[in-house]
């Protein structure tokens, strides 16, 4: 089975879209952003807060436009334990929402050591409407 495309966005762009709960392979959960149905995102930001426990981690990720919670469970939480507050982090994951907040269910959480990566992402996002850069398949 092919994974859904991970779209690059600014965090603020995720807050404005309509959340549509799906939950099946044929009808996935997504956020409607313009003409796009976005179920996976590729975000870059700094870790503001971090909480770890057995089999679960959560991060507050912030870019220049806003912040969002990233949650990781099971084996995915091991990647989150590798990062610390203040680190620049790339997160690829699924958009989810519960009764209180919209968040990203982290699938890939990777510390970025090259500060130029943040400048590159800003340049990419600065050239496109609504922060959308391109489709990235994994």
mmCIF file of the C-alpha atoms, coordinates in Angstrom:
data_MODEL
# 
_entry.id   MODEL 
# 
loop_
_atom_site.group_PDB 
_atom_site.id 
_atom_site.type_symbol 
_atom_site.label_atom_id 
_atom_site.label_alt_id 
_atom_site.label_comp_id 
_atom_site.label_asym_id 
_atom_site.label_entity_id 
_atom_site.label_seq_id 
_atom_site.pdbx_PDB_ins_code 
_atom_site.Cartn_x 
_atom_site.Cartn_y 
_atom_site.Cartn_z 
_atom_site.occupancy 
_atom_site.B_iso_or_equiv 
_atom_site.pdbx_formal_charge 
_atom_site.auth_seq_id 
_atom_site.auth_comp_id 
_atom_site.auth_asym_id 
_atom_site.auth_atom_id 
_atom_site.pdbx_PDB_model_num 
ATOM 1   C CA . UNK A 1 1   ? 0.000   0.000  0.000  1.00 0.00 ? 1   UNK A CA 1 
ATOM 2   C CA . UNK A 1 2   ? 1.288   3.459  -0.926 1.00 0.00 ? 2   UNK A CA 1 
ATOM 3   C CA . UNK A 1 3   ? 1.514   6.123  1.778  1.00 0.00 ? 3   UNK A CA 1 
ATOM 4   C CA . UNK A 1 4   ? -0.295  9.419  1.391  1.00 0.00 ? 4   UNK A CA 1 
ATOM 5   C CA . UNK A 1 5   ? 1.723   12.427 0.261  1.00 0.00 ? 5   UNK A CA 1 
ATOM 6   C CA . UNK A 1 6   ? 3.374   14.528 3.008  1.00 0.00 ? 6   UNK A CA 1 
ATOM 7   C CA . UNK A 1 7   ? 2.869   18.209 2.161  1.00 0.00 ? 7   UNK A CA 1 
ATOM 8   C CA . UNK A 1 8   ? 5.199   20.928 3.436  1.00 0.00 ? 8   UNK A CA 1 
ATOM 9   C CA . UNK A 1 9   ? 3.353   23.671 5.290  1.00 0.00 ? 9   UNK A CA 1 
ATOM 10  C CA . UNK A 1 10  ? 3.793   26.392 7.837  1.00 0.00 ? 10  UNK A CA 1 
ATOM 11  C CA . UNK A 1 11  ? 2.130   25.499 11.113 1.00 0.00 ? 11  UNK A CA 1 
ATOM 12  C CA . UNK A 1 12  ? -0.411  28.348 10.873 1.00 0.00 ? 12  UNK A CA 1 
ATOM 13  C CA . UNK A 1 13  ? -1.720  26.913 7.593  1.00 0.00 ? 13  UNK A CA 1 
ATOM 14  C CA . UNK A 1 14  ? -2.887  23.752 9.375  1.00 0.00 ? 14  UNK A CA 1 
ATOM 15  C CA . UNK A 1 15  ? -5.002  25.646 11.889 1.00 0.00 ? 15  UNK A CA 1 
ATOM 16  C CA . UNK A 1 16  ? -7.366  27.167 9.336  1.00 0.00 ? 16  UNK A CA 1 
ATOM 17  C CA . UNK A 1 17  ? -8.501  24.141 7.384  1.00 0.00 ? 17  UNK A CA 1 
ATOM 18  C CA . UNK A 1 18  ? -11.659 22.126 7.909  1.00 0.00 ? 18  UNK A CA 1 
ATOM 19  C CA . UNK A 1 19  ? -10.974 18.817 9.692  1.00 0.00 ? 19  UNK A CA 1 
ATOM 20  C CA . UNK A 1 20  ? -12.733 15.815 8.131  1.00 0.00 ? 20  UNK A CA 1 
ATOM 21  C CA . UNK A 1 21  ? -12.652 12.612 10.174 1.00 0.00 ? 21  UNK A CA 1 
ATOM 22  C CA . UNK A 1 22  ? -12.359 9.453  8.116  1.00 0.00 ? 22  UNK A CA 1 
ATOM 23  C CA . UNK A 1 23  ? -10.541 6.551  9.597  1.00 0.00 ? 23  UNK A CA 1 
ATOM 24  C CA . UNK A 1 24  ? -10.479 3.955  6.847  1.00 0.00 ? 24  UNK A CA 1 
ATOM 25  C CA . UNK A 1 25  ? -8.014  3.205  4.052  1.00 0.00 ? 25  UNK A CA 1 
ATOM 26  C CA . UNK A 1 26  ? -10.558 4.261  1.448  1.00 0.00 ? 26  UNK A CA 1 
ATOM 27  C CA . UNK A 1 27  ? -11.695 7.279  3.452  1.00 0.00 ? 27  UNK A CA 1 
ATOM 28  C CA . UNK A 1 28  ? -8.712  8.728  5.386  1.00 0.00 ? 28  UNK A CA 1 
ATOM 29  C CA . UNK A 1 29  ? -8.811  11.569 7.888  1.00 0.00 ? 29  UNK A CA 1 
ATOM 30  C CA . UNK A 1 30  ? -7.691  14.884 6.394  1.00 0.00 ? 30  UNK A CA 1 
ATOM 31  C CA . UNK A 1 31  ? -7.704  18.671 6.639  1.00 0.00 ? 31  UNK A CA 1 
ATOM 32  C CA . UNK A 1 32  ? -9.191  20.526 3.690  1.00 0.00 ? 32  UNK A CA 1 
ATOM 33  C CA . UNK A 1 33  ? -6.812  23.323 2.680  1.00 0.00 ? 33  UNK A CA 1 
ATOM 34  C CA . UNK A 1 34  ? -8.051  25.005 -0.474 1.00 0.00 ? 34  UNK A CA 1 
ATOM 35  C CA . UNK A 1 35  ? -8.462  22.258 -3.066 1.00 0.00 ? 35  UNK A CA 1 
ATOM 36  C CA . UNK A 1 36  ? -6.179  19.862 -1.175 1.00 0.00 ? 36  UNK A CA 1 
ATOM 37  C CA . UNK A 1 37  ? -7.175  17.048 1.159  1.00 0.00 ? 37  UNK A CA 1 
ATOM 38  C CA . UNK A 1 38  ? -4.088  16.886 3.393  1.00 0.00 ? 38  UNK A CA 1 
ATOM 39  C CA . UNK A 1 39  ? -3.704  13.826 5.592  1.00 0.00 ? 39  UNK A CA 1 
ATOM 40  C CA . UNK A 1 40  ? 0.107   13.911 6.058  1.00 0.00 ? 40  UNK A CA 1 
ATOM 41  C CA . UNK A 1 41  ? 2.403   16.894 6.621  1.00 0.00 ? 41  UNK A CA 1 
ATOM 42  C CA . UNK A 1 42  ? 6.126   17.670 6.646  1.00 0.00 ? 42  UNK A CA 1 
ATOM 43  C CA . UNK A 1 43  ? 6.830   20.356 9.265  1.00 0.00 ? 43  UNK A CA 1 
ATOM 44  C CA . UNK A 1 44  ? 9.985   22.059 10.492 1.00 0.00 ? 44  UNK A CA 1 
ATOM 45  C CA . UNK A 1 45  ? 10.272  23.873 13.804 1.00 0.00 ? 45  UNK A CA 1 
ATOM 46  C CA . UNK A 1 46  ? 11.932  24.157 17.170 1.00 0.00 ? 46  UNK A CA 1 
ATOM 47  C CA . UNK A 1 47  ? 10.952  22.078 20.180 1.00 0.00 ? 47  UNK A CA 1 
ATOM 48  C CA . UNK A 1 48  ? 9.392   24.332 22.847 1.00 0.00 ? 48  UNK A CA 1 
ATOM 49  C CA . UNK A 1 49  ? 8.254   21.622 25.252 1.00 0.00 ? 49  UNK A CA 1 
ATOM 50  C CA . UNK A 1 50  ? 8.850   17.908 25.546 1.00 0.00 ? 50  UNK A CA 1 
ATOM 51  C CA . UNK A 1 51  ? 7.249   15.161 27.627 1.00 0.00 ? 51  UNK A CA 1 
ATOM 52  C CA . UNK A 1 52  ? 8.298   11.514 27.593 1.00 0.00 ? 52  UNK A CA 1 
ATOM 53  C CA . UNK A 1 53  ? 6.834   8.478  29.278 1.00 0.00 ? 53  UNK A CA 1 
ATOM 54  C CA . UNK A 1 54  ? 6.855   4.748  28.627 1.00 0.00 ? 54  UNK A CA 1 
ATOM 55  C CA . UNK A 1 55  ? 5.678   4.235  25.046 1.00 0.00 ? 55  UNK A CA 1 
ATOM 56  C CA . UNK A 1 56  ? 4.573   7.853  24.534 1.00 0.00 ? 56  UNK A CA 1 
ATOM 57  C CA . UNK A 1 57  ? 6.184   11.213 23.755 1.00 0.00 ? 57  UNK A CA 1 
ATOM 58  C CA . UNK A 1 58  ? 4.775   14.629 23.015 1.00 0.00 ? 58  UNK A CA 1 
ATOM 59  C CA . UNK A 1 59  ? 6.435   17.775 21.687 1.00 0.00 ? 59  UNK A CA 1 
ATOM 60  C CA . UNK A 1 60  ? 5.284   21.324 21.155 1.00 0.00 ? 60  UNK A CA 1 
ATOM 61  C CA . UNK A 1 61  ? 6.743   22.332 17.792 1.00 0.00 ? 61  UNK A CA 1 
ATOM 62  C CA . UNK A 1 62  ? 6.993   26.020 16.883 1.00 0.00 ? 62  UNK A CA 1 
ATOM 63  C CA . UNK A 1 63  ? 7.899   27.747 13.642 1.00 0.00 ? 63  UNK A CA 1 
ATOM 64  C CA . UNK A 1 64  ? 7.707   31.492 12.893 1.00 0.00 ? 64  UNK A CA 1 
ATOM 65  C CA . UNK A 1 65  ? 3.958   31.269 12.327 1.00 0.00 ? 65  UNK A CA 1 
ATOM 66  C CA . UNK A 1 66  ? 2.622   29.213 15.227 1.00 0.00 ? 66  UNK A CA 1 
ATOM 67  C CA . UNK A 1 67  ? 2.884   26.063 17.267 1.00 0.00 ? 67  UNK A CA 1 
ATOM 68  C CA . UNK A 1 68  ? 1.363   22.595 17.248 1.00 0.00 ? 68  UNK A CA 1 
ATOM 69  C CA . UNK A 1 69  ? 1.555   19.495 19.414 1.00 0.00 ? 69  UNK A CA 1 
ATOM 70  C CA . UNK A 1 70  ? 3.244   16.378 18.032 1.00 0.00 ? 70  UNK A CA 1 
ATOM 71  C CA . UNK A 1 71  ? 2.356   13.039 19.629 1.00 0.00 ? 71  UNK A CA 1 
ATOM 72  C CA . UNK A 1 72  ? 4.194   9.755  19.125 1.00 0.00 ? 72  UNK A CA 1 
ATOM 73  C CA . UNK A 1 73  ? 3.301   6.307  20.447 1.00 0.00 ? 73  UNK A CA 1 
ATOM 74  C CA . UNK A 1 74  ? 5.115   2.977  20.688 1.00 0.00 ? 74  UNK A CA 1 
ATOM 75  C CA . UNK A 1 75  ? 8.205   2.659  18.482 1.00 0.00 ? 75  UNK A CA 1 
ATOM 76  C CA . UNK A 1 76  ? 7.588   6.115  16.984 1.00 0.00 ? 76  UNK A CA 1 
ATOM 77  C CA . UNK A 1 77  ? 8.054   7.632  20.450 1.00 0.00 ? 77  UNK A CA 1 
ATOM 78  C CA . UNK A 1 78  ? 11.687  6.435  20.441 1.00 0.00 ? 78  UNK A CA 1 
ATOM 79  C CA . UNK A 1 79  ? 12.490  8.992  17.702 1.00 0.00 ? 79  UNK A CA 1 
ATOM 80  C CA . UNK A 1 80  ? 11.031  11.793 19.836 1.00 0.00 ? 80  UNK A CA 1 
ATOM 81  C CA . UNK A 1 81  ? 13.220  10.791 22.784 1.00 0.00 ? 81  UNK A CA 1 
ATOM 82  C CA . UNK A 1 82  ? 16.290  11.591 20.631 1.00 0.00 ? 82  UNK A CA 1 
ATOM 83  C CA . UNK A 1 83  ? 15.463  15.326 20.499 1.00 0.00 ? 83  UNK A CA 1 
ATOM 84  C CA . UNK A 1 84  ? 15.679  17.989 23.192 1.00 0.00 ? 84  UNK A CA 1 
ATOM 85  C CA . UNK A 1 85  ? 14.041  21.320 23.888 1.00 0.00 ? 85  UNK A CA 1 
ATOM 86  C CA . UNK A 1 86  ? 15.434  23.983 21.571 1.00 0.00 ? 86  UNK A CA 1 
ATOM 87  C CA . UNK A 1 87  ? 16.391  21.514 18.816 1.00 0.00 ? 87  UNK A CA 1 
ATOM 88  C CA . UNK A 1 88  ? 15.405  22.186 15.231 1.00 0.00 ? 88  UNK A CA 1 
ATOM 89  C CA . UNK A 1 89  ? 13.252  19.205 14.224 1.00 0.00 ? 89  UNK A CA 1 
ATOM 90  C CA . UNK A 1 90  ? 11.631  17.876 11.055 1.00 0.00 ? 90  UNK A CA 1 
ATOM 91  C CA . UNK A 1 91  ? 8.348   16.049 11.650 1.00 0.00 ? 91  UNK A CA 1 
ATOM 92  C CA . UNK A 1 92  ? 6.436   13.991 9.129  1.00 0.00 ? 92  UNK A CA 1 
ATOM 93  C CA . UNK A 1 93  ? 3.113   12.683 10.315 1.00 0.00 ? 93  UNK A CA 1 
ATOM 94  C CA . UNK A 1 94  ? -0.655  12.479 10.078 1.00 0.00 ? 94  UNK A CA 1 
ATOM 95  C CA . UNK A 1 95  ? -2.955  15.322 11.067 1.00 0.00 ? 95  UNK A CA 1 
ATOM 96  C CA . UNK A 1 96  ? -5.348  14.401 13.868 1.00 0.00 ? 96  UNK A CA 1 
ATOM 97  C CA . UNK A 1 97  ? -7.799  16.226 16.098 1.00 0.00 ? 97  UNK A CA 1 
ATOM 98  C CA . UNK A 1 98  ? -9.424  15.359 19.387 1.00 0.00 ? 98  UNK A CA 1 
ATOM 99  C CA . UNK A 1 99  ? -12.014 17.276 21.413 1.00 0.00 ? 99  UNK A CA 1 
ATOM 100 C CA . UNK A 1 100 ? -9.523  19.941 22.499 1.00 0.00 ? 100 UNK A CA 1 
ATOM 101 C CA . UNK A 1 101 ? -6.833  20.363 19.842 1.00 0.00 ? 101 UNK A CA 1 
ATOM 102 C CA . UNK A 1 102 ? -5.420  19.624 16.410 1.00 0.00 ? 102 UNK A CA 1 
ATOM 103 C CA . UNK A 1 103 ? -2.093  17.752 16.485 1.00 0.00 ? 103 UNK A CA 1 
ATOM 104 C CA . UNK A 1 104 ? 0.326   15.734 14.365 1.00 0.00 ? 104 UNK A CA 1 
ATOM 105 C CA . UNK A 1 105 ? 0.728   12.025 14.967 1.00 0.00 ? 105 UNK A CA 1 
ATOM 106 C CA . UNK A 1 106 ? 4.479   11.748 14.376 1.00 0.00 ? 106 UNK A CA 1 
ATOM 107 C CA . UNK A 1 107 ? 5.760   9.044  12.036 1.00 0.00 ? 107 UNK A CA 1 
ATOM 108 C CA . UNK A 1 108 ? 9.244   10.516 11.489 1.00 0.00 ? 108 UNK A CA 1 
ATOM 109 C CA . UNK A 1 109 ? 10.835  12.864 14.009 1.00 0.00 ? 109 UNK A CA 1 
ATOM 110 C CA . UNK A 1 110 ? 14.371  13.903 13.151 1.00 0.00 ? 110 UNK A CA 1 
ATOM 111 C CA . UNK A 1 111 ? 16.738  16.429 14.674 1.00 0.00 ? 111 UNK A CA 1 
ATOM 112 C CA . UNK A 1 112 ? 18.229  18.804 12.087 1.00 0.00 ? 112 UNK A CA 1 
ATOM 113 C CA . UNK A 1 113 ? 21.788  19.911 12.837 1.00 0.00 ? 113 UNK A CA 1 
ATOM 114 C CA . UNK A 1 114 ? 22.275  22.217 9.838  1.00 0.00 ? 114 UNK A CA 1 
ATOM 115 C CA . UNK A 1 115 ? 20.843  25.695 10.591 1.00 0.00 ? 115 UNK A CA 1 
ATOM 116 C CA . UNK A 1 116 ? 20.790  26.399 6.843  1.00 0.00 ? 116 UNK A CA 1 
ATOM 117 C CA . UNK A 1 117 ? 17.987  23.836 6.527  1.00 0.00 ? 117 UNK A CA 1 
ATOM 118 C CA . UNK A 1 118 ? 15.635  26.251 8.285  1.00 0.00 ? 118 UNK A CA 1 
ATOM 119 C CA . UNK A 1 119 ? 16.590  29.040 5.868  1.00 0.00 ? 119 UNK A CA 1 
ATOM 120 C CA . UNK A 1 120 ? 16.020  26.712 2.915  1.00 0.00 ? 120 UNK A CA 1 
ATOM 121 C CA . UNK A 1 121 ? 12.553  25.760 4.167  1.00 0.00 ? 121 UNK A CA 1 
ATOM 122 C CA . UNK A 1 122 ? 11.650  29.428 4.657  1.00 0.00 ? 122 UNK A CA 1 
ATOM 123 C CA . UNK A 1 123 ? 12.746  30.199 1.096  1.00 0.00 ? 123 UNK A CA 1 
ATOM 124 C CA . UNK A 1 124 ? 10.695  27.272 -0.221 1.00 0.00 ? 124 UNK A CA 1 
ATOM 125 C CA . UNK A 1 125 ? 7.577   28.259 1.673  1.00 0.00 ? 125 UNK A CA 1 
ATOM 126 C CA . UNK A 1 126 ? 8.022   31.945 0.875  1.00 0.00 ? 126 UNK A CA 1 
ATOM 127 C CA . UNK A 1 127 ? 7.647   31.286 -2.845 1.00 0.00 ? 127 UNK A CA 1 
ATOM 128 C CA . UNK A 1 128 ? 4.311   29.483 -2.759 1.00 0.00 ? 128 UNK A CA 1 
ATOM 129 C CA . UNK A 1 129 ? 0.754   30.492 -1.892 1.00 0.00 ? 129 UNK A CA 1 
ATOM 130 C CA . UNK A 1 130 ? -0.546  29.158 1.455  1.00 0.00 ? 130 UNK A CA 1 
ATOM 131 C CA . UNK A 1 131 ? 2.805   27.634 2.316  1.00 0.00 ? 131 UNK A CA 1 
ATOM 132 C CA . UNK A 1 132 ? 2.425   24.641 0.018  1.00 0.00 ? 132 UNK A CA 1 
ATOM 133 C CA . UNK A 1 133 ? 5.715   23.694 -1.594 1.00 0.00 ? 133 UNK A CA 1 
ATOM 134 C CA . UNK A 1 134 ? 5.367   20.372 -3.291 1.00 0.00 ? 134 UNK A CA 1 
ATOM 135 C CA . UNK A 1 135 ? 4.312   16.794 -2.859 1.00 0.00 ? 135 UNK A CA 1 
ATOM 136 C CA . UNK A 1 136 ? 6.739   14.438 -1.150 1.00 0.00 ? 136 UNK A CA 1 
ATOM 137 C CA . UNK A 1 137 ? 6.146   10.699 -1.156 1.00 0.00 ? 137 UNK A CA 1 
ATOM 138 C CA . UNK A 1 138 ? 7.916   8.283  1.164  1.00 0.00 ? 138 UNK A CA 1 
# 
